[in-house]
Amino acid sequence: MTPRSGILAGGNFIIDYVKMIDAYPQQDMLANIISETSSNGGGPYNVLKDLAAMRAGFPLEAAGLVGADANGAWILRDCIEAGIDTRQLRQTELAPTSYTDAMTVASTGRRTFFHQRGANALLGESEFDFTHTTARIFHLGYLMLLDEMDRLLPDGRTVASRVLENARRAGLVTTVDVVSTDNPEFRAIAEAALPFTDYLLINEIEAGKINGRELRDSSAMSDAARALLKKGVARQVVIHFERGAVVADQSGELVVQSSLKLPPNFIVGATGAGDAFAAGYLFGIHEEMPTRERLRLAMCTAAACLTHPTPSLGLRPVAECLCYADEFGFREI
């Protein structure tokens, strides 16, 4: 049997239109656009581009749907240029390529998203073929932003849970990310996927929504991570937040890591920072790094993302990302 190697990332493939603005306006008021760029967007797309920039020494594969339009062609071309296998990244004429207007306040890096779901809404079980991939990891994202994948079935499952089960049956390790959104079925959709998830990588907002309570400190997040393990996650729950991250392991181990002490004016934009954290952590999983080393790298890749307004152009090779830890150190949680 061929040894498994690489990451297959499936789900949202989006064009991000990142607009730097002077301030976020109140309703009916005006803000000024200072600059604008277009880039990759969506969890799987961002993670794959990040890993390519990190010079990951293993195969990268994409699975998803884009429109049969200029944006879809741009995404396919961009992935190919980055060395990402696009055999399972298909075009459809039934919907346009998904896009997001990401409004980023220049002085703070805070961002707000306006999203067109497009072709991502049509992505379903039939678009995923695990029989011909030799990837080690299947990363799925984002739950709550994939209409067909999030569809609740009569037995309480979702289409996403079936896809994750198929990946596991084919021998892949499954990792899942979620998007922060107001969905009345948020908890049911997430809980359907958890029993087929090996690693859950989410932020504190998403963890709070699944657990049904707001998480205000690292202690509450640690409790929430343990609770999510009890809901079915097989190996680890990773919850990241502004000041750090916590990891709960099925072995009973709990690891807490603070974020970097970044200097003033370091942050240019925060779009894609959560995906950059995920890319660092997934790299660590693939390379079988200890949990603390995974978290250290994830904090550094997230910091690298903050140096550019787009999701992936701030990323750099792993060794260069890790230099941030020595340069800035880690703060107290």
C-alpha positions as CSV (number, residue, x, y, z in Angstrom):
1,M,0.0,0.0,0.0
2,T,1.3,3.5,-0.9
3,P,2.1,5.5,2.2
4,R,-0.3,8.4,2.7
5,S,1.1,11.9,2.4
6,G,-0.4,15.3,1.8
7,I,-3.5,17.3,2.6
8,L,-6.8,17.3,0.6
9,A,-8.8,20.4,1.5
10,G,-12.4,20.7,0.4
11,G,-15.2,23.1,0.8
12,N,-15.3,26.9,0.3
13,F,-13.3,28.3,-2.7
14,I,-13.9,32.0,-2.8
15,I,-12.5,35.2,-4.4
16,D,-11.9,37.7,-1.6
17,Y,-12.2,41.4,-2.5
18,V,-10.3,43.0,0.4
19,K,-11.0,46.7,0.8
20,M,-9.1,48.8,3.3
21,I,-11.4,51.5,4.7
22,D,-10.8,54.4,7.1
23,A,-13.6,53.5,9.5
24,Y,-16.6,51.2,9.6
25,P,-19.7,53.4,9.0
26,Q,-23.0,53.4,10.9
27,Q,-26.1,52.6,8.9
28,D,-26.7,55.1,6.1
29,M,-23.3,56.7,6.5
30,L,-20.2,56.7,4.3
31,A,-16.7,55.3,4.7
32,N,-13.7,55.8,2.4
33,I,-12.0,52.9,0.6
34,I,-8.3,53.5,0.9
35,S,-7.1,50.6,-1.2
36,E,-8.4,47.3,-2.5
37,T,-7.0,43.9,-3.7
38,S,-8.4,40.6,-4.8
39,S,-7.1,37.3,-3.4
40,N,-7.9,33.7,-2.4
41,G,-10.6,33.2,0.2
42,G,-12.4,30.4,2.0
43,G,-11.0,28.0,4.5
44,P,-9.7,25.2,2.2
45,Y,-8.4,27.6,-0.4
46,N,-6.6,29.8,2.2
47,V,-5.1,26.8,4.0
48,L,-3.8,25.3,0.8
49,K,-2.3,28.6,-0.4
50,D,-0.8,29.1,3.1
51,L,0.8,25.6,3.1
52,A,2.2,26.3,-0.4
53,A,3.8,29.6,0.9
54,M,5.1,27.7,3.9
55,R,6.9,25.3,1.4
56,A,5.2,22.2,2.8
57,G,7.1,19.3,1.5
58,F,4.0,17.2,0.8
59,P,1.2,17.1,-1.8
60,L,-1.6,19.6,-1.7
61,E,-5.0,18.8,-3.2
62,A,-8.2,20.9,-3.7
63,A,-11.8,19.7,-3.8
64,G,-14.8,22.0,-4.4
65,L,-17.0,23.8,-6.9
66,V,-16.4,27.1,-8.7
67,G,-18.4,28.8,-11.4
68,A,-17.7,28.5,-15.2
69,D,-16.7,32.2,-15.2
70,A,-13.7,34.4,-15.0
71,N,-13.4,34.1,-11.2
72,G,-13.6,30.3,-11.4
73,A,-10.8,30.3,-14.1
74,W,-8.8,32.6,-11.9
75,I,-9.0,30.3,-8.9
76,L,-8.0,27.2,-10.9
77,R,-5.1,29.0,-12.5
78,D,-4.0,30.4,-9.1
79,C,-4.1,26.9,-7.5
80,I,-2.1,25.3,-10.4
81,E,0.5,28.1,-10.1
82,A,0.9,27.3,-6.4
83,G,1.4,23.6,-7.1
84,I,-2.0,22.6,-5.8
85,D,-3.7,19.5,-7.5
86,T,-7.1,20.7,-8.9
87,R,-8.5,17.4,-10.2
88,Q,-11.3,17.6,-7.7
89,L,-11.8,21.4,-8.1
90,R,-14.6,21.5,-10.7
91,Q,-16.5,24.2,-12.5
92,T,-20.3,24.4,-12.7
93,E,-22.6,26.6,-14.9
94,L,-25.4,26.4,-12.3
95,A,-24.0,29.2,-10.1
96,P,-21.3,31.9,-10.1
97,T,-18.0,31.6,-8.3
98,S,-18.5,32.5,-4.7
99,Y,-17.0,35.9,-3.6
100,T,-16.7,38.0,-0.4
101,D,-16.3,41.7,0.1
102,A,-14.0,41.9,3.2
103,M,-14.1,45.4,4.7
104,T,-10.9,46.0,6.8
105,V,-10.5,49.0,9.0
106,A,-7.0,50.3,8.3
107,S,-6.2,51.5,11.9
108,T,-7.3,48.2,13.7
109,G,-7.2,45.4,11.1
110,R,-10.8,44.4,12.1
111,R,-12.9,43.2,9.3
112,T,-16.5,42.6,8.3
113,F,-17.6,40.3,5.5
114,F,-20.3,40.5,2.8
115,H,-20.6,37.1,1.1
116,Q,-22.1,35.7,-2.1
117,R,-22.5,32.0,-1.6
118,G,-22.5,31.1,-5.3
119,A,-21.2,27.7,-6.4
120,N,-20.2,26.7,-2.9
121,A,-23.8,26.3,-2.0
122,L,-24.1,23.4,-4.5
123,L,-21.2,21.4,-3.3
124,G,-22.3,17.9,-2.2
125,E,-21.3,14.4,-1.5
126,S,-20.9,13.4,-5.2
127,E,-18.1,16.0,-5.6
128,F,-15.8,14.2,-3.3
129,D,-13.8,11.1,-4.4
130,F,-11.5,9.6,-1.8
131,T,-10.7,6.5,-3.8
132,H,-7.9,8.0,-5.9
133,T,-6.2,10.3,-3.4
134,T,-3.2,9.2,-1.3
135,A,-3.5,12.3,1.0
136,R,-3.1,11.6,4.7
137,I,-5.5,14.4,5.9
138,F,-8.9,15.6,4.6
139,H,-9.6,19.1,5.8
140,L,-13.2,20.3,5.5
141,G,-14.4,23.9,5.9
142,Y,-16.4,25.8,6.5
143,L,-19.4,24.2,8.1
144,M,-22.3,26.8,8.1
145,L,-21.3,28.2,4.8
146,L,-21.9,25.2,2.5
147,D,-25.7,24.9,1.9
148,E,-25.9,21.4,0.6
149,M,-23.2,20.1,2.9
150,D,-25.0,21.6,5.9
151,R,-28.3,20.1,4.9
152,L,-29.9,18.1,7.8
153,L,-31.1,14.7,6.8
154,P,-34.1,12.8,8.2
155,D,-31.8,10.7,10.4
156,G,-30.2,13.8,12.1
157,R,-27.0,13.5,10.0
158,T,-25.8,16.1,7.5
159,V,-24.3,15.7,4.1
160,A,-21.0,16.9,5.5
161,S,-21.1,14.1,8.1
162,R,-21.5,11.6,5.3
163,V,-18.5,13.1,3.4
164,L,-16.4,13.0,6.6
165,E,-17.4,9.4,7.2
166,N,-16.5,8.5,3.6
167,A,-13.1,10.1,4.0
168,R,-12.4,8.2,7.2
169,R,-13.5,4.9,5.6
170,A,-11.0,5.6,2.8
171,G,-8.2,5.9,5.4
172,L,-7.9,9.7,5.8
173,V,-7.6,11.7,9.0
174,T,-10.4,14.2,9.1
175,T,-10.1,17.8,10.3
176,V,-13.0,20.4,10.4
177,D,-13.4,24.1,10.5
178,V,-16.5,26.2,11.1
179,V,-17.4,29.8,10.2
180,S,-18.8,32.3,12.7
181,T,-22.4,33.0,11.6
182,D,-25.9,33.2,12.9
183,N,-27.5,30.0,11.8
184,P,-30.6,28.7,13.7
185,E,-29.3,25.1,13.1
186,F,-25.7,25.9,14.1
187,R,-25.5,23.5,16.9
188,A,-27.3,20.6,15.1
189,I,-25.2,21.0,12.0
190,A,-21.9,21.0,14.0
191,E,-22.9,18.2,16.3
192,A,-23.8,16.0,13.3
193,A,-20.2,16.2,12.0
194,L,-18.3,15.8,15.3
195,P,-18.5,11.9,15.5
196,F,-16.7,11.8,12.2
197,T,-14.1,14.4,13.0
198,D,-10.6,13.6,14.2
199,Y,-9.5,17.2,14.8
200,L,-11.8,20.2,15.3
201,L,-10.2,23.6,14.7
202,I,-12.5,26.5,15.7
203,N,-12.5,29.9,17.4
204,E,-14.2,30.8,20.7
205,I,-17.3,32.1,19.1
206,E,-18.0,28.9,17.2
207,A,-17.1,26.8,20.3
208,G,-19.6,28.8,22.3
209,K,-22.3,28.4,19.8
210,I,-21.9,24.6,19.7
211,N,-21.8,24.4,23.5
212,G,-24.7,26.8,24.0
213,R,-22.8,29.4,26.1
214,E,-20.5,32.4,25.7
215,L,-16.8,31.7,26.4
216,R,-15.0,34.6,28.2
217,D,-11.7,33.2,29.4
218,S,-9.2,30.4,28.8
219,S,-10.7,28.3,31.6
220,A,-14.2,28.4,30.0
221,M,-12.6,27.5,26.7
222,S,-10.8,24.6,28.2
223,D,-14.1,23.3,29.6
224,A,-15.7,23.8,26.2
225,A,-12.9,21.9,24.4
226,R,-13.4,18.9,26.8
227,A,-17.2,19.1,26.3
228,L,-16.7,18.9,22.5
229,L,-14.5,15.8,22.9
230,K,-17.4,14.2,24.7
231,K,-19.7,15.1,21.8
232,G,-17.6,12.8,19.5
233,V,-14.4,14.4,18.3
234,A,-11.9,11.5,18.1
235,R,-8.5,13.1,18.8
236,Q,-8.3,16.8,19.6
237,V,-10.4,20.0,19.9
238,V,-8.4,23.1,19.2
239,I,-10.0,26.5,20.1
240,H,-8.1,29.6,19.1
241,F,-8.9,33.1,20.2
242,E,-7.1,36.5,20.2
243,R,-4.9,35.9,23.2
244,G,-4.0,32.3,22.5
245,A,-5.4,28.8,22.0
246,V,-6.3,25.7,24.0
247,V,-6.1,22.1,22.9
248,A,-8.0,19.2,24.6
249,D,-6.9,15.7,23.7
250,Q,-8.7,12.4,24.1
251,S,-5.8,11.3,26.2
252,G,-6.8,13.8,28.9
253,E,-4.0,16.2,28.1
254,L,-4.9,19.9,28.0
255,V,-2.4,22.4,26.4
256,V,-2.8,26.2,26.6
257,Q,-0.6,28.5,24.4
258,S,-0.6,32.3,24.5
259,S,-0.3,34.3,21.3
260,L,2.7,36.4,20.3
261,K,3.6,39.8,21.8
262,L,3.3,41.7,18.6
263,P,4.6,45.3,18.4
264,P,2.3,48.3,17.7
265,N,1.4,48.7,14.0
266,F,2.4,45.1,13.2
267,I,-1.1,44.2,12.1
268,V,-1.9,45.2,8.6
269,G,-5.0,43.0,8.2
270,A,-6.6,40.1,10.0
271,T,-8.4,38.4,7.0
272,G,-7.5,34.7,7.0
273,A,-5.7,34.7,10.3
274,G,-7.8,31.8,11.6
275,D,-7.0,29.8,8.4
276,A,-3.3,30.6,8.8
277,F,-3.5,29.2,12.3
278,A,-5.2,26.1,11.0
279,A,-2.5,25.8,8.3
280,G,0.2,25.8,10.9
281,Y,-1.6,23.3,13.1
282,L,-2.4,21.0,10.1
283,F,1.3,21.1,9.1
284,G,2.1,20.0,12.6
285,I,-0.4,17.2,12.5
286,H,0.9,16.0,9.2
287,E,4.5,16.1,10.4
288,E,3.6,14.4,13.7
289,M,4.9,17.3,15.8
290,P,4.0,17.3,19.5
291,T,1.0,19.4,20.4
292,R,3.0,22.3,21.9
293,E,5.1,22.5,18.8
294,R,2.0,22.5,16.6
295,L,0.6,25.4,18.6
296,R,3.8,27.4,18.5
297,L,3.9,27.1,14.8
298,A,0.2,27.9,14.4
299,M,0.7,31.1,16.4
300,C,3.6,32.1,14.2
301,T,1.7,31.4,10.9
302,A,-1.2,33.4,12.2
303,A,1.1,36.3,13.0
304,A,2.7,36.1,9.5
305,C,-0.8,36.4,8.0
306,L,-1.4,39.6,9.9
307,T,1.5,41.3,7.9
308,H,-0.7,41.6,4.8
309,P,-4.3,42.6,4.1
310,T,-5.0,39.4,2.1
311,P,-5.3,35.9,3.6
312,S,-2.0,34.3,2.3
313,L,0.5,36.8,0.9
314,G,2.0,37.3,4.4
315,L,2.8,33.7,4.8
316,R,6.4,32.5,4.4
317,P,8.5,29.3,4.8
318,V,8.0,27.5,8.1
319,A,11.5,28.4,9.5
320,E,10.9,32.1,8.8
321,C,7.5,32.0,10.5
322,L,9.0,30.4,13.6
323,C,11.5,33.3,13.8
324,Y,8.6,35.4,15.2
325,A,8.6,33.4,18.4
326,D,12.2,34.3,19.1
327,E,11.8,37.9,17.9
328,F,8.7,38.8,19.9
329,G,8.1,36.1,22.5
330,F,4.7,35.0,23.8
331,R,2.4,37.1,26.1
332,E,0.5,36.1,29.1
333,I,-3.1,34.8,28.6
